[in-house]
Amino acid sequence: MITIKDVLSIHSILIEQFGGTPGIRDEAGVESALARPFMSFENVELYPTPEEKASAILESIINRQ
């Protein structure tokens, strides 16, 4: 599982290499996006494969902009 600490670290590296504004506008939103792939309903994972988990994170991040 990727953590908020990992995301902040990756973000800092990307800002260093490519420029941009440091910091994250909605840290709680990022934490929510990171938790989404691990949701379940009646003990059934909603996103069972690694590809579905990655897609859920990316969709959550993109839709929050």
NORWOZI-V486703 format. One record per residue. N is the residue number from 1. RES is the residue in three letters. NEAR is the number of other ideal C-beta (glycine too) atoms within 8 Angstrom. Layout:
{{N	RES	NEAR} {N	RES	NEAR}}
//
This chain:
{{1	MET	4} {2	ILE	6} {3	THR	7} {4	ILE	9} {5	LYS	6} {6	ASP	8} {7	VAL	12} {8	LEU	9} {9	SER	8} {10	ILE	8} {11	HIS	10} {12	SER	9} {13	ILE	8} {14	LEU	9} {15	ILE	11} {16	GLU	6} {17	GLN	5} {18	PHE	6} {19	GLY	3} {20	GLY	6} {21	THR	4} {22	PRO	6} {23	GLY	4} {24	ILE	8} {25	ARG	4} {26	ASP	7} {27	GLU	7} {28	ALA	6} {29	GLY	10} {30	VAL	12} {31	GLU	9} {32	SER	9} {33	ALA	11} {34	LEU	13} {35	ALA	8} {36	ARG	11} {37	PRO	11} {38	PHE	9} {39	MET	9} {40	SER	8} {41	PHE	5} {42	GLU	4} {43	ASN	3} {44	VAL	6} {45	GLU	7} {46	LEU	8} {47	TYR	12} {48	PRO	5} {49	THR	6} {50	PRO	5} {51	GLU	6} {52	GLU	10} {53	LYS	11} {54	ALA	9} {55	SER	9} {56	ALA	12} {57	ILE	13} {58	LEU	8} {59	GLU	8} {60	SER	12} {61	ILE	10} {62	ILE	7} {63	ASN	6} {64	ARG	8} {65	GLN	4}}
//
